[in-house]
Amino acid sequence: MKEPRIAGLAAAVPEKCYRQAEILEILKPFLSGNSYTDTIFAHAGIESRYLVVDGSYYQQERSTQERNERYMREAETLGSRAIQQCLLTAGAEPREVDDLIVVSCTGVDIPGLDLRLAGSLGMSPWLRRTCVLGMGCYGAFPGLLRAREAAVARPGSAALVLAVEICSLHFQPGDYSIEISSVQPCLPMALRLCWSPTEATGFLGLPWSIRPRIVITKPSIIWLFT
């Protein structure tokens, strides 16, 4: 059985770019003055970072709702750019995507970012959507695994993975317990497009005539009250 291949890869970043020293100056008024802060910033191996906000954003307290609403606006714009660039690289159109997997832990909405992007980009009405939420930096790995499984299960199909993280929105001025993590208020974004092999090899290498099938389903609901 041939493995699916990566046909396209793209990234999108915000317009605001700051050098590492500039980021430190922006955040210093909100940090505890720990003697290690300058050392960490100077030896992080990072020259510049892209942010969706400027320093004035941290001058007032932001509610979770406000930060999440800003996340949705920024994530939809950047996600759309990354997807279009990736599809251009792969020589594909949005309607050719069969599976869309969106990964994020810095914002959430219902219906989610996946549905918004699918609608705005004109993806297929039969698109299969998956969201991997709240798993942190690790989330990209189950997202890629889901894409591989989708491509292997349906030869000839295309799976697209979009990872969106806007960490800069969630810096908490005055919360020194997260000071070390605050040195990474950037937005990394990556998108991968995987095309499955054209040979009808079957699920897990088995002929399609004996692949696994669903024989019965039993719905259930679990209620948890706290």
Secondary structure, 3 states (H helix, E strand, C coil): CCCCEEEEEECCCCCEEEEHHHHHHHHHHHCCCCCCHHHHHHCCCCCEEEECCCHHHHHCCCCHHHHHHHHHHHHHHHHHHHHHHHHHHHCCCHHHCCEEEEEECCCCCCCCHHHHHHHHCCCCCCCEEEEEECCHHHHHHHHHHHHHHHHHHCCCCEEEEEEECCHHHHCCCCCHHHCCHHHCCCCCEEEEEEECCCCCCCHHHCCHHHCCCCCCCCCCCCCCCC
